[in-house]
Amino acid sequence: MIHILVVDDHPAVREGTKLLLEQEGDISVVLAASEASARDMLEKQRFDVLLLDLHIADCNGIALAKQILSREPDTLILIFSGHEMDSRFNLMMEAGVAGFISKTASREQLVTAVRCALRGDVVLPLALVRQLRRPGASEQESGVQPEAPAVNEKEHDILQEIAKGKSNREIAQLHMMSQRSLEYALTGLFHKLKVKSRIEAAMKAKELGLLDDRQEGAGDPDPGLL
């Protein structure tokens, strides 16, 4: 029996992934909704493969993978995400994970990725493979890329909107939150990124590979502070 731990903070994704994988008959899936829950599961049981969401509510999936692999280097970890991974490809490879699988993948693709990882092979989208030696790669490719902080999905979305040049008011309306709530979120985000302004936050996020390539450069960040 193949034992898999799926770590994702979206209930529908967790349950759906478990259902798809366990249709194989020789796969057993355990679910975790947070970093703490994942760590607890890893203490209690040994898993053959870990599927880690890129944006867990309380943790960055790549950062969590690095922590796990620092203690158990032989752990097979696949990053599982609905976001494009182009801008994070080098970070993912440097972390030592076994590969990436999209949440939009079919059951066959998901099962293939798991079985390939168990054989010591890796299945990656061709577009991602091309990123490994892309011309003009920055510090990520030189191996001196600083570790990305644990940015949750809401903070990631806010960074994307800042990079598009959206104002605080526009971002608050888009995410159906008050401007005061957005300001609190920005304060926490600035603290995590060790920056003091929206412009610095957008630049630091791009440097750390936290922005999706398709959305970078959509507009200049609003120079206003909180």
C-alpha positions as CSV (number, residue, x, y, z in Angstrom):
1,M,0.0,0.0,0.0
2,I,1.2,3.5,-0.9
3,H,0.7,6.0,1.9
4,I,0.3,9.7,0.9
5,L,-0.2,12.8,3.0
6,V,-2.1,15.6,1.3
7,V,-1.6,19.0,3.0
8,D,-4.1,21.6,1.7
9,D,-6.3,24.2,3.5
10,H,-9.2,23.9,1.0
11,P,-11.6,21.1,2.2
12,A,-12.9,20.4,-1.3
13,V,-9.4,20.0,-2.8
14,R,-8.3,17.8,0.1
15,E,-11.3,15.5,-0.2
16,G,-11.3,15.5,-4.0
17,T,-7.6,14.6,-4.2
18,K,-8.1,11.8,-1.7
19,L,-11.1,10.4,-3.7
20,L,-9.1,10.5,-7.0
21,L,-6.0,8.8,-5.5
22,E,-7.8,6.1,-3.5
23,Q,-9.6,5.0,-6.6
24,E,-6.3,3.2,-7.5
25,G,-6.9,0.7,-4.8
26,D,-3.3,0.5,-3.7
27,I,-3.1,4.1,-2.4
28,S,-4.1,5.3,1.1
29,V,-4.5,9.0,1.7
30,V,-4.3,11.0,5.0
31,L,-5.3,14.6,5.0
32,A,-3.9,17.7,6.8
33,A,-5.3,21.2,6.7
34,S,-2.4,23.2,8.2
35,E,1.3,23.1,8.9
36,A,0.8,22.1,12.5
37,S,-1.5,19.2,11.5
38,A,1.0,18.1,8.9
39,R,3.8,18.0,11.4
40,D,1.6,16.0,13.8
41,M,0.8,13.5,11.1
42,L,4.5,13.1,10.2
43,E,5.3,12.4,13.8
44,K,2.7,9.6,14.0
45,Q,3.2,7.9,10.6
46,R,5.6,7.4,7.8
47,F,4.4,8.4,4.3
48,D,5.7,7.4,0.9
49,V,4.8,10.7,-0.8
50,L,3.8,14.2,0.5
51,L,1.5,16.5,-1.6
52,L,2.0,20.0,-0.3
53,D,-0.2,22.9,-1.4
54,L,1.9,25.9,-2.4
55,H,-0.1,28.4,-0.4
56,I,-1.2,26.7,2.9
57,A,-3.1,29.2,5.1
58,D,-0.3,29.4,7.7
59,C,2.7,28.4,5.7
60,N,4.5,28.6,2.3
61,G,4.5,25.1,0.9
62,I,8.1,25.4,-0.5
63,A,9.4,26.6,2.9
64,L,7.6,23.8,4.7
65,A,9.2,21.3,2.2
66,K,12.6,22.6,2.9
67,Q,12.1,22.2,6.6
68,I,10.9,18.6,6.2
69,L,13.7,17.7,3.9
70,S,16.3,19.2,6.2
71,R,15.3,16.6,8.8
72,E,14.3,13.7,6.4
73,P,16.3,14.2,3.2
74,D,14.8,11.1,1.5
75,T,11.2,12.4,1.8
76,L,9.4,12.5,-1.6
77,I,7.5,15.8,-1.8
78,L,5.4,17.0,-4.7
79,I,4.2,20.7,-4.7
80,F,0.5,20.8,-5.4
81,S,-0.9,24.1,-6.6
82,G,-3.5,25.9,-8.7
83,H,-1.1,28.8,-9.4
84,E,1.4,29.0,-12.2
85,M,4.8,27.8,-11.0
86,D,7.1,29.5,-13.6
87,S,8.4,32.2,-11.2
88,R,9.0,29.6,-8.4
89,F,10.5,26.8,-10.4
90,N,14.1,27.5,-9.3
91,L,13.1,27.9,-5.7
92,M,11.2,24.6,-5.9
93,M,14.2,22.8,-7.4
94,E,16.6,24.3,-4.8
95,A,14.3,23.1,-2.0
96,G,14.8,19.5,-3.1
97,V,11.2,18.6,-3.9
98,A,10.5,15.7,-6.3
99,G,8.3,17.8,-8.6
100,F,5.1,19.8,-9.2
101,I,1.6,18.8,-10.1
102,S,-1.2,21.2,-10.9
103,K,-4.6,21.0,-9.1
104,T,-6.2,21.1,-12.5
105,A,-4.4,17.8,-13.4
106,S,-6.5,14.8,-14.3
107,R,-6.7,11.7,-12.1
108,E,-4.3,9.9,-14.5
109,Q,-1.8,12.8,-14.4
110,L,-2.0,12.9,-10.6
111,V,-1.5,9.2,-10.2
112,T,1.4,9.2,-12.8
113,A,3.2,12.0,-10.9
114,V,3.0,10.0,-7.7
115,R,4.1,6.7,-9.2
116,C,7.0,8.5,-11.1
117,A,8.2,10.1,-7.8
118,L,8.2,6.7,-6.2
119,R,10.3,5.3,-9.0
120,G,12.8,8.2,-8.6
121,D,11.5,9.9,-11.8
122,V,9.9,13.4,-12.0
123,V,7.0,14.6,-14.2
124,L,7.0,18.3,-14.8
125,P,5.1,20.5,-17.3
126,L,7.5,21.3,-20.2
127,A,7.1,25.0,-19.7
128,L,8.5,24.6,-16.2
129,V,11.4,22.5,-17.4
130,R,12.4,25.2,-19.7
131,Q,12.7,27.6,-16.7
132,L,15.6,25.6,-15.3
133,R,18.1,27.2,-17.7
134,R,16.2,30.2,-18.9
135,P,18.4,33.0,-20.2
136,G,18.7,36.0,-18.0
137,A,17.7,34.2,-14.8
138,S,18.4,36.3,-11.7
139,E,19.7,35.4,-8.3
140,Q,17.3,32.4,-8.1
141,E,19.5,30.5,-10.6
142,S,22.8,31.4,-9.0
143,G,21.7,29.7,-5.8
144,V,21.8,32.9,-3.7
145,Q,18.1,33.5,-3.7
146,P,16.9,34.3,-0.1
147,E,14.3,32.0,1.3
148,A,10.8,33.2,0.7
149,P,8.8,34.0,3.8
150,A,5.6,32.1,4.6
151,V,3.0,34.2,2.6
152,N,-0.6,32.9,2.8
153,E,-3.0,32.9,-0.2
154,K,-4.7,36.2,0.8
155,E,-1.3,37.9,1.1
156,H,-0.2,36.4,-2.2
157,D,-3.3,37.8,-3.9
158,I,-2.8,41.2,-2.4
159,L,0.8,41.2,-3.7
160,Q,-0.5,40.4,-7.1
161,E,-2.9,43.3,-7.1
162,I,-0.1,45.7,-5.8
163,A,2.1,44.6,-8.6
164,K,-0.7,45.4,-11.1
165,G,-0.8,49.0,-9.7
166,K,-4.1,48.7,-7.9
167,S,-4.8,51.2,-5.1
168,N,-5.6,50.1,-1.5
169,R,-9.3,51.1,-2.2
170,E,-9.5,48.9,-5.3
171,I,-7.8,45.9,-3.6
172,A,-10.2,46.2,-0.7
173,Q,-13.3,46.3,-3.0
174,L,-12.0,43.4,-5.1
175,H,-11.5,41.2,-2.1
176,M,-14.7,42.4,-0.3
177,M,-12.9,43.7,2.8
178,S,-12.7,47.0,4.6
179,Q,-9.8,49.3,3.9
180,R,-8.9,49.0,7.6
181,S,-8.7,45.2,7.3
182,L,-6.5,45.6,4.2
183,E,-4.3,48.0,6.1
184,Y,-3.8,45.4,8.8
185,A,-3.0,42.8,6.2
186,L,-0.5,45.1,4.5
187,T,1.2,45.8,7.9
188,G,1.7,42.1,8.5
189,L,2.9,41.6,4.9
190,F,5.4,44.5,5.1
191,H,6.7,42.9,8.4
192,K,7.1,39.5,6.7
193,L,8.9,40.9,3.7
194,K,10.9,43.4,5.8
195,V,9.8,46.4,3.7
196,K,8.2,49.8,4.4
197,S,6.2,50.5,1.3
198,R,4.0,49.0,-1.4
199,I,6.7,49.6,-4.0
200,E,9.3,47.8,-1.9
201,A,6.8,45.0,-1.2
202,A,6.2,44.5,-5.0
203,M,9.9,44.6,-5.7
204,K,10.8,42.2,-2.9
205,A,8.0,39.8,-3.9
206,K,9.3,39.7,-7.5
207,E,12.8,39.1,-6.2
208,L,11.7,36.2,-4.1
209,G,9.6,34.7,-6.9
210,L,6.3,35.2,-5.1
211,L,4.6,36.8,-8.1
212,D,3.1,34.9,-11.0
213,D,4.9,35.8,-14.2
214,R,1.7,36.4,-16.1
215,Q,0.7,39.1,-13.7
216,E,4.1,40.9,-13.2
217,G,4.5,44.2,-15.0
218,A,0.7,44.6,-15.5
219,G,1.1,48.1,-14.0
220,D,3.4,50.1,-11.8
221,P,2.8,49.8,-8.0
222,D,0.9,52.7,-6.4
223,P,3.6,54.7,-4.5
224,G,1.3,55.3,-1.6
225,L,2.0,53.8,1.8
226,L,-0.7,52.4,4.1
